[in-house]
Amino acid sequence: MADAILVLNAGSSSLKFSVFLDGKPPVPLLRGQLEGLATQPRFLARDQAGSIVGEREWASGTRLGHEGAIEFLFTWGRGGALRGHRIVAAGHRVVHGGLKFTQPVRVDPNVLTALEAFVPLAPLHQPHNLAAIRAIAQHAPDLSQVACFDTSFHRTQPQVAQAFALPRRYTEEGVCRYGFHGLSYEYIASVLPGLDARAAAGRTVVAHLGNGASMCALRGGHSLASTMGFTALDGLPMGTRCGALDPGVLLYLMDQHGLDARALEKVIYQDSGLLGVSGISSDVRTLLASPDPRAAEALDLFVYRIGRELGSLAAALGGLDALVFTGGIGENAATLRARVCRDATWLGVDLDEAANEARGPRISRPESRVAAWVVPTNEELMIAQHTRRLLADRRR
């Protein structure tokens, strides 16, 4: 039997998974997801070629949950596309590692307890990440599990970049800028030397643009500053999240509209961003195709904020050698990439329109002082690599 590594990304009502052959580097075998875990579960899996290798839909009202999803996934794998493979470890995307976990870690009861303490820092993500870990521990208690954190990559930032101007007692209990999407930025940093040695060694801003969106300043491949802060709300407007917001707005909504903490949470996490501004959709594809002027206004704000943050991050770096687009929007929305690059002409970006339409990978002209790239991210591969390394360390 061939050894394989399972990679999981658990959300509130979904479980995304990938399976990699245990090699150096890990080789992708298949990927898929279970959605609607609490209402009407749906399962779909594809092999590396994109062919469907598994599909199922449950009746409306079925509550599968993370436990049921894990049990189904293992049972399906043993009898289907993973016949002939043995899962030797599971790697998990865990949103928050706090200040304690600066590297991926093997999960044991003490680690799990420590990670539970970070639930208040990421209440909409952390509980579901941990639910998947517990589900596997219950289903396969002898299986090694590894937690890989979205926050760890940013712990190289200088202290001043992580600090808020709040009373020290709050800083000392962990209220600071953590930054997120670290696994994506780590992957880009790992492949950038093969694309642009100057950028890899120098000053690069990576724009991870998707339903969740952020930007990160890299110097020599290490995080120097990021747009997301204490939570994954800060910085850019996102699909349904507001991005940077004057805290006084929250006080206003509390005083004038009587919103409590949970109502505010719904507004800033679920009702804002591109959806809130447009009143139409959180999906950039829908907004780009819409003739409604509100759709254009939402996209204008998105592009404007990217430009503002790009200038800020370039200032933190003391200059700019490269701009990298990644994430679902960054990789696929050529129109938005072009707008961002044109707005960044003052920084030295000289867009190659034809290369941009062709998705690059380099989308700037050869003579451009600042190189611009499109680099597909691969957080799952990053997790698989970390899991394999920790598994190998245990075997020694």
NUDREN-653489 format. One record per residue: x, y, z of N, C-alpha, C, O in turn; residue in one letter. Coordinates in steps of 0.02 Angstrom, whole numbers, plus 32768, in hexadecimal, padded with zeros to 4 digits. Each point is the difference from the previous one (the first is absolute). Layout:
BEGIN
XYZXYZXYZXYZa/...
//
This chain:
BEGIN
802A7FC480007FD6803C8000802B803E8000803580028020m/7FB580327FBC8025803F7FFE7FE6802E80367FC48005800Ca/806B801C80167FED802F80357FE580417FE2801780177FCCd/7FB7800580567FE0803E7FE97FF2802D803B7FF97FEA8039a/800380577FB87FF3803380337FBE80227FF07FF480157FC7i/7FE17FEF806B7FBF80227FF9800780478018801B800C8036l/7FCD80247FA38001804780137FB9801880067FD77FF67FD3v/8019802B80657FBB8015800D7FFD804B800F802B801C8021l/7FA080037FC57FF08046800F7FB6800280127FD57FFE7FD5n/801E8005806C7FBB7FFB80187FE28045800B801D802A8022a/7FA77FE17FC27FDB803D800B7FC27FF1802A7FF87FC8801Ag/7FDD806A7FEE7FC67FF7802A7FD07FCB7FE67FE27FDC8027s/801780207F977FD17FD07FE2801F7FD97FC77FDD7FE37FD6s/8066801E802780227FDE7FC980407FE08018801B80118034s/7FFC7FBF7FA580407FDF800D80227FF67FBC7FED7FD47FDAl/80468055801980287FF87FC3803A7FD1800F801D80018036k/7FF37FD57F9A80357FCF800C802A7FF77FC17FEA80097FC8f/80557FE38044802E7FEC7FCB80267FC3801980097FF8803Ds/800C7FDF7F95802A7FC68012803E80027FD57FFD80097FC3v/803D7FEF805E804080017FDE80267FBF800B7FFF7FE58038f/802080027F95802E7FC88007803B80188029801B80367FF3l/7FFA7FA3803E80368013802D80437FFC7FDB80217FCC8000d/7FF3806B7FE1803F80037FDC80238041800E7FE7802A8026g/80527FE07FBC8026803D8009800C801F7FBB80317FEF7FDFk/7FA38040800C7FC8801D80267FC27FD27FFE7FFE7FD27FD7p/7FD1803C80537FC17FDA7FFD7FDF80087FBC800180367FE2p/7FE17F9480067FE27FFF7FBD7FB47FFF80087FE57FD38020v/7FF6805D7FC37FB7800280087FDF7FC47FDE80107FEE7FC8p/7FC17FF5805C7FD97FC77FE67FB980147FF07FE77FF27FCAl/7FF8802F80657FBA80157FF57FEE803780318024800C8031l/7FA580157FC17FE78034802D7FB480037FFA7FE37FE77FD0r/7FFE803880617FB780067FFE7FE68023803D8026801E8026g/7F997FDE7FE47FE28020803A7FBD7FE280117FDE7FE47FD5q/8010802380697FBC7FF380187FE380428016801E80238029l/7FA87FF07FBB7FE0804080107FBC7FF380207FE67FC97FFDe/7FFE806C80217FBE7FFB801D7FFC7FCC80377FCF7FDB8004g/80648022802780047FCA80327FC6800080327FF07FCD801Dl/7FF0806D7FEC7FCA800480317FBB80047FE17FCE80018024a/802E80007F9A7FBE80097FE07FF27FCC7FCA7FCF7FDA8005t/805A80237FC87FF87FD07FCA80467FF07FE48016801F7FD0q/800C7FB1804F80457FF27FEC80077FEC7FB77FD77FDB7FE5p/805F803D7FFD80127FEE7FBB804A7FF07FFE80298024801Cr/7FE97FA67FC280467FEA7FFC80157FFC7FB77FDC7FE77FD6f/80608034801D801C7FFB7FBD804C7FFA8006801F80258025l/7FFD7FAB7FB780487FF67FFF80187FF87FB87FDF7FE17FD7a/805B803C801B801E7FFB7FBE80497FE980068021800D8032r/7FF57FCF7F9B80477FEE7FFF8029803A7FE57FE580357FF0d/805D7FC0800A802B80377FED7FF280197FB9800F80397FEFq/7FD47F9C7FE77FEF80137FBC7FBE80267FFC7FEE80197FCBa/7FEE7FEB806D7FC1802480027FC37FD47FF67FC880188000g/80437FA77FF77FC87FD27FF67FDE7FF1804380217FFA8033s/7F9D80027FCC7FDA7FF1803D800B7FB780137FF47FD37FD8i/802280238067800B7FBB80187FD27FEF803A80007FC88018v/7FD980687FFE7FD07FF380367FCC803780038011803B7FF9g/7FB07FB280127FCA803180027FC67FE380277FEE7FC67FF8e/7FF5806480347FC67FE980267FDB803D801B801E8034800Fr/7FA17FC67FF87FD78034801D7FCF7FE180327FE17FCD7FF0e/80198050804B7FD47FE880337FBD80247FFD7FFA80347FDFw/7FD47FB280427FBD801E800180018042802680278008802Fa/7FAF80267FBD7FF9804080227FEF7FF3804A7FD67FD6800Fs/80498050801D7FF47FF8804780317FD280227FFF7FFA803Dg/802C7FE57F9C80327FD3801D803780298021801A802F7FE2t/7FF77FC0805C803680228024803A7FCF800680007FD3802Ar/803280377FAC803A7FD48000803480178032801B7FD78025l/7FF2806A7FDD8032801B802E80467FEA7FED800A7FD87FD3g/80278044805180457FEF7FF080107FB6801180267FE07FDDh/7FBC80078058800C7FBB80137FE77FD07FC980237FD37FEBe/7F9F80397FFF7FE57FD67FCB802580077FBF80087FD07FDBg/800F806D80178026800C7FC280417FDA800080137FE27FCEa/8011801F806B803F7FDC80057FF47FB57FF980257FDE7FDDi/7FA8800980457FF27FB87FFC7FF07FEB7FB880187FCD7FE8e/7FBF805C7FF77FEF7FF07FBA803E80037FD4800A7FD47FD6f/8020805E8034803B800A7FD580307FC4800680197FE87FCDl/7FF38001806F802D7FC7800A7FE27FC07FE280237FD97FE1f/7F9C801E802A7FDF7FC47FE5800180017FB4800E7FCD7FE0t/7FE2806D8002800280077FB880467FF47FE480087FDE7FCEw/802A803E805380447FF87FE880187FB97FFF80207FE97FD1g/7FCF7FF2806480167FBA80047FE07FD67FCA801F7FD07FE8r/7FA4804180067FDD7FD67FCF8001801C7FBA7FE57FE17FD2g/803A805A80247FFD80207FBF804280157FE5802C7FD67FF4g/7FDB806B8002803B801A7FDC80417FF88026803580077FE2a/7FC77FEB805F803E7FF8802780117FB8800F802B7FF18029l/7FB27FE17FB680127FBA800880487FF67FE8801380157FC9r/80157FCC806080477FF77FF0802C80358020803D7FFE7FF8g/7FA48031802C8026803480237FEF7FFD804B7FC97FEE8013h/8068802380157FF780018048800C804880198036801B7FF7r/7F978002802980078043801D802C7FFB803E7FEF7FDD8030i/804B80457FCF802F7FFB80388000803E802C801D80008036v/7FC380367FB27FFD803D80297FCB802E7FE37FEE7FFC7FC5a/7FF9803080657FD080337FEB801C804580128012800C803Aa/7FF180207F9580158045800C7FC4802E7FFD7FD67FF97FD3g/80268036805B7FC6802C8004801480497FF980338016801Ah/7FA4800F7FC18006804880027FDC8018803F7FC47FF48008r/8061802D80237FE4801D803D800C804C7FFC803980157FF8v/7F928011800D800680487FF5802F80218032802B80287FEDv/7FCE7FC8805480238027803280307FD5802A7FEC7FCE801Dh/805380477FE480317FE2802C8018802E8036802C7FF08027g/7FB5804D7FDC801380308033804980137FFB801E7FFA7FCBg/7FFE801C806C8047800F800280297FC38014803E80017FFCl/7FA07FCB801A80227FC48019801B7FD47FC880387FE78003k/7F9F800F7FC980137FD07FCB801A80267FC37FD9801C7FD9f/80677FE4801F802080237FC980157FD17FC9801D80157FCDt/7FD57FAA803C800F7FCD7FCE7FC87FCC80027FDD7FFB8032q/801B7FDD7F997FD17FC8800480137FD2803A803A7FFC8014p/7F947FE18007800C7FD7803B7FD67FC17FFD7FC880007FE7v/80557FC980337FD97FC280087FCE800A80388010801C8034r/7FB37FCD7FBF7FCA800B80307FFE7FC880347FFF7FC57FEFv/8002804F80507FF37FD380377FCD8022802E7FED80397FF2d/7FFD7FA680447FCD8020802A80148045801B7FD6802C8006p/806A7FDD800A80168040801A7FFD80377FCA7FEB8038800En/80297FB67FB57FFC80307FC97FB780137FF27FF0803A7FF4v/7FE57F94800C7FB9800C7FF37FE2802F80347FD9802D7FF0l/803A7FC9804F7FE9802D8035801880477FF57FDB80308009t/80657FD67FE3801C80437FF37FDD80227FC67FF4803C8001a/7FFA7F9D7FCB7FDF801D7FC67FB8801580117FE6802F7FE2l/7FFB7FAF804C7FBD801480157FFF804580217FCE80237FFEe/806B7FEF80208004804280217FFE80387FCD7FF4803A8012a/80197FB77FAD800080347FCC7FBC80077FDF7FF880287FD2f/7FD67FB280447FBD80067FE27FE5804780047FE280177FD0v/8027800D80697FE7804580018022802E7FCD7FE480347FEEp/80587FB97FFB802380297FCE7FE77FF37FB98009802A7FD4l/7FD97F9C80217FE57FEF7FBE7FC17FD6800980007FC57FEDa/7FCB8058802F7FC57FD980127FDA7FE27FC57FDC7FCF8008p/802C804D7FBC7FDC7FE67FC680277FCB7FDA7FE67FE17FD2l/805980158040802A7FD07FDC801D7FCA802D7FFB7FC47FF1h/80248050804780257FD1802A7FD77FC4801880197FC87FFEq/7FA9804280197FDA7FC680197FF77FC97FCC80017FC58010p/7FF6804F7FB17FF57FCF7FCB80417FDD7FED7FFF7FC47FF1h/80388061800F80417FE07FF4800D7FCA803580177FC97FF0n/7FDB8048804E800C7FD080377FCE7FC77FFF80107FC88016l/7FB480457FD27FCD7FCA7FFC80187FC87FD27FF57FC5800Ea/802D804D7FBA801A7FCE7FD380387FD7802080057FC47FF6a/8025805E803180367FDC80237FE27FCE803280167FC78003i/7FB8804F80237FE17FD380307FDD7FC57FDD80027FC88018r/7FDE80477FB07FDD7FCB7FDB80317FCA7FE97FF07FC48004a/804A804F7FE480317FCE7FEB801C7FDB803C800A7FC47FFDi/80028060803A80197FDF803C7FD07FCB801980147FCD801Ca/7FAB80407FDA7FCE7FCF80157FFB7FC67FCE7FFA7FC78015q/800A80497FAB7FF97FCC7FCD80407FD67FF77FFD7FC37FF7h/803D805E800D80407FDE7FF5803280198035802C80287FF0a/7FCD7FC2804E8028801C8037804B7FF77FF980268025801Fp/7FF17FAC7FB980477FF57FF8801F80287FC6803C7FFF7FF6d/7F9A80257FE5801980257FC78021804180177FE380268026l/805A7FE67FC28023803E80107FDC803B7FDF7FEC7FFD7FC6s/800D803A80617FE1803C7FE6802E803C800A802380058032q/7FDD80277F9C802A803B80027FD5803E7FF57FD780017FD2v/8033803280577FDE80407FF8802F80327FDF8038800B8018a/7FB180147FB2802680337FDC7FD9804180037FC480007FF2c/805C803680217FDD803C8014800580387FCD803380097FE0f/7F96801B80187FFE803A7FD38025803C801D8010802F7FDCd/7FFD7FCF8065801F80388021804D7FF98006802280328007t/7FF87F927FF680467FF38011803080277FD38032801B8019s/7FC07FE87FA7802F801F7FD0800E804980118035801A7FEFf/7F9C8006803280078048800E8025800F80418009803B8011h/800D7F9280138023800D803F8046801B7FF5802380118031r/7FF37FF37F91804180207FF17FFA804C7FFD803380227FFAt/7F907FF880087FF780487FFD801F8022803D7FFD7FE58037q/802080567FC0801A8024803A7FC8801180317FC680057FEDp/804B800280527FCE800C80347FD5803D7FF17FC48000800Eq/805B80337FD67FDB803D7FF37FC97FF57FCC7FCC80228001v/803E7FAE7FD27FCE7FF17FCC7FC67FD7801D7FCB7FFE7FE2a/803F7FE380587FCD7FD6801E7FD8802580367FCD7FE68017q/804980567FFC7FE38021803A7FC6802E7FEE7FFE801F7FCBa/7FD17FE480637FCC80327FFF80108034803580227FF28031f/7FC5804B7FC5800A803580317FC97FFC80357FD8802E8007a/80277F9B801E7FD07FF3803480247FFC8043803D7FF88001l/7F9F800D803780207FF5804180257FBD80017FE87FCE7FE6p/80528032803A802B7FC57FFF7FDE7FC1801C80117FC87FECr/7FC0804180417FDF7FC5801D7FDD7FD67FCB7FFB7FC38007r/7FEB805E7FC57FDF7FDB7FCA80347FDF7FD27FF67FC87FE9y/8040805C800A80357FE37FD7801C7FC28022800D7FCD7FDFt/7FFB80368062801E7FC880257FD37FC3800180187FC8800Ce/7FA780417FE87FD47FC57FFD7FF67FE87FB97FD77FD37FF3e/804F804A7FDE80007FE67FBB7FDB80297FCD7FF57FE87FC8g/7FF7805580497FDE802B7FCF803680237FD7801E80318015v/7FED7FB57FAF8034801C7FD47FEF7FEC7FB87FCD7FDF7FF3c/805C80377FDE7FF67FEF7FBA80207FBB7FF2803D7FF88004r/7F997FD77FEC80197FBD7FF2800E7FF57FB680327FE27FEEy/7FA180357FE780067FF27FB97FE87FBA7FF180047FD3802Ag/7FE280237F997FE47FBF7FED80147FEF7FB8802880247FE2f/7FBC7FA7800280137FE67FBE804A7FEE7FFD801F7FFF7FCBh/7FFE7FF2807080477FF2800380177FC57FD7803780007FE5g/7F9F7FCC801680147FC57FD9800580117FB6802A7FE57FDDl/7FAA8047800C800380167FBA804080287FF480237FF57FCFs/7FEB803A805E803C802A7FF7803F7FD580068031800C7FDCy/7FCE7FC48050803A7FD48007800D7FD97FBF80397FF87FEBe/7F917FF17FF680087FDC7FC1801D802E7FCA802E7FEC7FDCy/7FB68050801D801A802F7FCE804A800E800C802880017FD1i/7FEA800A806E8046800C8011802C7FC57FED803B80097FEFa/7FAA7FBB801580287FC47FF1800D7FF67FB580327FE37FEDs/7F9F80367FE980097FF57FB7801B803E7FDD80157FFC7FC6v/7FEA803D805C8016803E7FE080497FFE7FE98010801D7FCCl/801E7FC3805880457FFE7FE880077FE17FBB802D80147FDAp/7FA87FBD801480037FE17FBE7FE4802C7FC9800B7FF27FC5g/7FD08043804D7FE2802D7FD0802780417FF9800C80197FC9l/800780028071801E80438001802F8004803C7FEB80118037d/80547FE07FBE80317FFF803680068044802280088005803Ca/7FF480307F9C80048044801C7FC7800D8030800A801B8036r/7FBA7FD37FB57FC5800B802A80047FD5803F7FEF80178037a/80277FAB7FC280037FD380388030801980367FF37FF9803Ba/804480247FAF80328019802F7FF180478017801C80188031a/7FB6800A7FAC7FF48046800D7FBD800F801E7FEA7FE08030g/7FF380527FB37FC3801D801D7FC47FF07FD37FFA801A7FC9r/7FDB7FBC80517FC67FE87FD97FC0800980277FFE7FF3803Ct/7FCE80247FA27FBD8000801E7FD77FCA7FDD7FFB7FFF7FC2v/7FE87FD580657FD47FCB7FE67FB8801280117FEF800F8039v/7FE77FF07F947FB8800E80087FDA7FBE7FFB7FF77FE67FCAa/7FF38001806F7FD67FC380017FB880187FFD7FE280148032h/80027FE97F927FBE801B7FF37FCE7FC87FF380057FDD7FCEl/7FCC801C805F7FCC7FCE7FF97FC3801880277FF9803C800Cg/7FDB7F9680077FC7801380298019802080417FE2802F801An/80557FB48000802780218034803C801E7FDD80207FDE7FD8g/7FF180608037803580227FDB802F8023802F7FEB801F8031a/80557FDD7FC0803280238028803E800B7FD580057FE57FC9s/8029804280528040800D7FDE80377FFB80347FF6800D803Bm/80467FE07FAD80387FF7802D8040801A7FE1800C7FF57FC4c/801B802F8063804180187FEB80367FCE801480077FEF803Ba/801E7FF97F9380367FCF800D804480227FF3800980227FCEl/80247FD3805F804580147FF4802B7FC2800880047FE18035r/801D800C7F9480287FC380017FD77FC2801080197FD0801Eg/7FA780307FCE7FD47FC7800B7FE17FFC80447FDD7FCF800Fg/802D8064801B7FE4800080447FCD80388006800780367FE3h/7FC57FBD80447FCA8030800A8019803C8028801D7FF98036s/7FD880427FAE8014803E80227FC380288018800480228032l/7FC57FD97FA97FC2802380127FC77FE07FD9800B7FE37FCBa/7FB88023804F7FC67FE37FDE7FC3802C800C7FFF8028802Fs/7FCF7FD07FA77FC5802A80067FCF7FE680347FDB8028801Et/80237F977FED7FD47FE58033802180088044803D7FFE8005m/7F9B800B802F801B800E80417FEE7FCE803580137FC67FFDg/7FC7805180357FEC7FD680397FD17FC87FE880027FC8801Af/7FD580477FB57FD37FCE7FE3800880027FB4802580297FE4t/7FB67FAC7FFB80017FFE7FB67FCE80317FE37FE97FF77FC7a/8007803E805E7FD280347FE98024803D7FE47FE580237FD5l/80587FE980418022803F7FF2801A80037FB980067FCD7FDEd/80098070800C8021800A7FBF7FD0800A7FC87FD7802D8001g/802D7FA77FCC7FD980087FC37FB67FEF800A7FF07FD5802Al/7FE3804B7FB17FBB7FE67FFC80037FB97FE2802A7FF27FD5p/7FAA7FE3804280017FBA7FE87FBB7FEE7FE57FD6802C7FF5m/801E7F9480017FBF7FEC7FE57FC68019802A7FD280207FE6g/80317FD1805B7FCA8015802D801B8024803E7FD98013802Ct/806A7FF57FD9801E8021803A801380487FEF801080107FC7r/7FED801B806B800580487FF4804780187FF3800980337FDEc/80297FAA803C8044801A7FFB800A803880337FDB80058031g/805880247FC48011803580307FC4802C800E7FDD80167FD2a/80177FF7806E7FC5802580148011802B803D801F7FE8802Fl/7FCE80577FD08008802B80397FD97FE1803B7FC47FF57FFBd/805E7FFD803E7FDC7FE280397FC5802980177FD17FE6801Ep/8032805C7FD37FC8802A80127FBF7FED7FDE7FCA800D801Ag/803B7FD37FAB7FC47FE97FDD7FDC7FCB802A7FC280008004v/80647FD5801D7FE17FCC802A7FDC8020803B7FC97FEB8012l/80578048800C7FDF802380387FC080217FE87FCD80008023l/8035801D7FA17FC580207FE47FC87FCE7FF67FC6800D8011y/804B7FB97FD27FCC7FCD7FF47FE37FE680427FC57FEF8003l/8064800D80307FE77FEB80417FD18034801E7FCA7FF08019m/804B804F7FE37FD88035801F7FC280127FD97FCA8008801Dd/803C7FFD7FA17FC980197FD77FD27FC97FE67FC6800D7FF1q/80537FB6800A7FD87FC97FE57FF67FC780317FDE7FCF7FF1h/803E8038804A7FF57FCE8035801E7FBC7FF27FE87FCE801Ag/804C802F7FBD801E7FC07FEF802C7FE8803980288026801Bl/7FD17F9A7FF8802C7FE28031803A7FDD7FDD800680057FC2d/80257FD98063803C7FE37FE37FF07FCF7FC9802180007FCCa/7FAE7FD5803D7FEF7FCE7FCD7FE380207FC2800E7FEA7FC8r/7FC9804980417FE480237FC6803780247FD9800080017FC3a/802F801E8061803980207FDF802A7FCD7FDA8016800C7FC8l/7FF37FBB805780277FCA7FE17FE17FED7FBD80247FF77FCEe/7F9B800380307FDE7FEE7FC2800980377FCB800C7FF07FC6k/7FEE804E804E800880377FD0804680007FE1800680037FC3v/802D7FF980678044800A7FE6801E7FC27FE1802F80047FD8i/7FB77FC1803A801A7FC27FE37FD77FE67FC5801B7FE57FD1y/7FA2802480327FD57FE07FD07FDA802F7FD07FED7FEB7FCAq/80088053804B7FD5802C7FDA802580397FDC7FE180297FDFd/80617FDA8028802680397FE880297FEE7FC27FEC7FD47FDAs/804C804E801C802C7FF17FC87FDF800C7FBC7FD5802C7FF9g/803E7FAC7FD67FE580087FBD7FB47FF57FFF7FDC80227FDBl/800D7FB0804D7FB87FF480047FDC803C801D7FCD80157FE5l/804D800780517FDE803880207FFF803E7FD47FCD80217FFCg/806B7FEE7FE38003803C7FD77FD57FFA7FC17FDE802E7FECv/80257F967FF57FDB7FF67FC27FB77FF1800B7FD580137FD7s/801C7FCB80607FBC7FE8800A7FED7FCA7FD07FC57FEE7FF9g/806D7FF67FE47FF27FCF7FCB80207FBD80107FDE7FCC8002i/80648034800980247FC180078044800D8020801A80387FFEs/80027F93802080448003801A80317FE57FCD803D8002800Bs/7FAA7FE57FBC802A7FE07FCD801680337FCC7FD780207FDFd/806B7FE7801A801C80307FD07FE87FF17FB97FF5802E7FD9v/80057F9380167FEA7FEE7FBC7FBA801C7FF27FF3801A7FCAr/7FE17FE080667FBD801B7FF88001804C7FFA7FDD801C7FD7t/804C80048052800480497FFF801E801A7FBF7FE980327FE5l/804A7FAB8001801E80157FC17FCE7FFB7FC6800480277FD0l/7FCF7FA980347FCF7FF67FCA7FC2802B80087FD680027FD2a/8023801F80677FC28025800D800280477FE4803480218005s/7F957FF77FDC7FFC80457FE97FEB803080388000803D7FF6p/7FEF7FA880447FE9802A80378039802C801980367FE7800Ed/7FC0805B7FF78036802D8016801A7FF18046803880118011p/7F9E7FCE801880177FEE804380367FCB7FFE802B7FFE802Br/7FD27FD77FA280347FCE7FF8804380217FF080347FEE801Ba/7FC980447FB9803C80257FEF801C8025803C803D80038009a/7F978018802080168024803C80247FD1803080328013801Ee/7FB47FB07FE980217FD0802D80457FEE7FE780307FFD8027a/7FD77FF87F9880417FEF7FE3802F803B8003803C7FF8800Bl/7FAA80447FEB802A803D8005801E80058046803B800F8008d/7F9C7FE4802B80188004804580357FCA800D8032800E8021l/7FC27FB77FC580307FC88008804480137FE280337FF88021f/7FCC80217FA1803E80127FDE8022803B8024803D80018007v/7F9B802F800E801C803B802380237FEB804080388017800Ey/7FA97FBD8018801E7FEA803F803F7FD77FF4803080058026r/7FD17FD37FA5803D7FDB7FF0803980317FF280387FF68017i/7FB9803E7FC3803380327FF080198024803E803B800D8007g/7F978004802780138022803E802E7FD3802A803380178019r/7FBA7FA97FED80287FD2802880437FF17FDF80327FF68022e/7FCF80087F9C803E7FF47FDC803280388010803A7FF3800Dl/7FAE804B7FF1802C80388011801A7FFC8047803A800E800Eg/7F9A7FDE802080137FFA804680357FC9800A8031800A8024s/7FC57FBE7FBC802F7FC88007804280107FDE80357FEC8019l/7FC980377FAF803E80147FDF80278030802D803E7FFD8003a/7F9E802D80218021802D803080217FD98038803780108016a/7FA67FBC8003801D7FD68035803F7FDD7FE9802E7FF48027a/7FD47FFA7F98803A7FDE7FE3803880307FED80397FEB7FF7l/7FB780558003803180307FE9800B7FFC7FB5803680117FE8g/7F987FDA7FF380057FF87FB87FDF7FC07FEA7FE57FDB8029g/801D80187F967FDD7FC67FE580257FE37FC5801480247FD2l/7FF67F9A802F801F7FDD7FC97FCE7FD67FD8800A7FF57FC4d/7FC17FF4805D7FD07FD57FDC7FBC800280227FF9800C803Ca/7FD47FE87F9B7FBB7FF980167FE67FBD7FE680057FF27FC5l/7FE07FE580697FE87FBE7FEE7FB67FFB800F7FEA80118037v/7FEF7FD87F987FB97FF380097FF57FB68009801B7FD77FDBf/7FBC801780577FEE7FBA800A7FB97FFD801E7FE18034800At/80067F9080037FBB7FF880177FD07FFE7FC6801380107FC7g/7FAF7FDD80467FD07FF77FCA7FF6803C7FD47FFE7FFA7FC3g/7FFC8042805B7FF8803D7FDA804380157FE1800380127FC5i/80317FEB8062804280147FE880187FD77FC58022801A7FD4g/7FCB7FA7802B80167FD37FCA7FD480047FC280177FF07FC9e/7FAA802480407FD07FF97FC97FE280417FE57FE780017FC8n/801A8034805F7FDF803E7FEB8032802F7FDF801C802C8020a/7FF07FCA7F9F803180277FDC7FEF804B8000802C802A8004a/7F937FE57FF97FEA80467FFF80158024803F801880387FFDt/7FDE7FA8803D8013801F803F804B80058008801A80328019l/800A7F9A7FD08049800480028019803B7FD8802C80258017r/7FB77FE57FAE801580377FD57FF480438022802B802C7FFCa/7F9C7FDC80247FF1803F80218030800E8039801880388008r/7FF87F94801E802F80088038804580147FE58020802D801Bv/7FF67FB17FB18042800E7FE4800480467FE2803280238007c/7F997FF17FD7800180447FE3800380358036802280337FFAr/7FB97FC0803D8001802F8038804580028022801180308022d/80157F9A7FD580427FFB8020803980157FD1803A7FF2800Ea/7FB580307FBC803480187FD28032802D8024803C7FFE7FF2t/7FAC8029803D802B802E802680357FDB80288034801B8010w/7FBD7FA5800180307FD8802680347FDF7FD280337FE78018l/7FBF80197FA6802F7FE17FD27FE57FC37FDD80267FDB7FE0g/7F98801880257FE27FC67FDF7FED80157FB97FDB80307FF6v/803E7FAB7FD87FF0800C7FBA7FDE7FC17FE580227FD07FEFd/7F9C8032800D7FD97FC57FEF80087FEB7FB88001802A7FD3l/80057F9580227FFE7FE37FBD7FB87FE57FF77FEF7FCC801Bd/7FE880587FC07FB87FF17FFA7FF57FB97FE57FD67FDC801Be/804F80107FB27FF77FBE7FE180137FC980327FDD7FCE8005a/805A803C801E80167FCD80317FCD7FFA80387FF47FCA801Aa/7FF0806F7FFA7FCD7FFF80347FC37FD87FEA7FE57FD88027n/800480337F9D7FC67FDB7FE7800F7FB57FFC7FD37FD78007e/806C80187FED80147FB97FFB80117FE3804480167FC68004a/7FE180608033800D7FEB8045804B7FF5800D80127FD9802Cr/801880497FAF80488000800F80247FBF7FF47FF37FDE7FCEg/803A800F805E800280178046801B8046800B7FEB8022802Fp/80437FF67FA68016804580077FD1802C7FD77FF47FF37FC5r/7FF18041805C7FD0802B7FDD801980487FF97FDA802D7FEFi/80657FDE8020801F80417FF680307FFD7FC580197FC97FF0s/7FF5806F7FF1802F80027FC880477FF28019800F800B803Ar/801C7FDC7F9980457FF080158025803B801E80297FF8802Dp/7FC780447FBB8024803C80197FE0801D803E80198032801Ae/7FB07FB17FFE7FDD801B803B802E7FFF803D80207FCE800Fs/7FE3806B8013802B8004803C7FE77FD2803780287FE48025r/7F9680157FE17FE17FD1802F7FE07FC87FD97FD4800C7FD6v/80417FB780377FE37FC67FDD7FBC7FEF801E7FF58006803Ca/7FDC7FE67F997FBE7FEA80177FF57FB97FE8800F7FEE7FC7a/7FD67FE980677FF87FB87FF37FBB7FE880137FDE801D802Bw/800D7FAC7FB57FC57FDA8016801A7FBB8013801B7FDB7FD6v/7FDD8013806A801B7FC180197FC87FDB80257FED80168037v/7FF87FB47FAE7FCD7FDA8024801A7FE7804380377FE48004p/7FA28025803080157FEA80427FEF7FB6800A7FD87FE47FDAt/80467FFD80587FF27FBA800E800A7FF4804B80327FE38015n/7F9E8033801280037FF780487FFF7FB78014801F7FEC8031e/7FBC7FEB7FA97FFC7FB9800F80447FDE7FFB80127FD8802Be/801380397FA180437FE37FF8802D8016803A80287FD88019l/7FD180667FFC8029801980387FF17FD7803E802E7FED8025m/7F9280067FE87FED7FD8803A801B7FB97FFA80197FE48031i/7FE27FFF7F9480197FBC7FF5804B7FFD800D80197FD0801Da/800C80627FCC80488001800B801180058049802D7FDD8019q/7FB0804F800B800C800680487FEF7FBF802580257FEA802Ch/7FA47FF77FC07FEB7FC2802080337FC97FF480117FDB802Dt/800680207F9580327FCE7FEF8040800A8028801E7FD18019r/7FF7806E7FED803E800E80257FFA7FEC8049802D7FE0801Cr/7F9C803280047FF77FEE80467FF87FB5800A80167FE58033l/7FCB7FFA7F9C7FFA7FB8800380447FDF7FFB800F7FD08023l/801B804B7FB080447FE57FF88028800B803F80277FD48013a/7FD18066800E8024800D803E7FED7FCE8036802A7FEB8028d/7F9780017FD97FE97FD08032801E7FBB7FF4800D7FDB802Fr/7FFE80147F9180187FBE7FEF804A7FF7800F80197FC88004r/800B8070800580497FFB800B800F7FE48044803A7FF88012r/
//
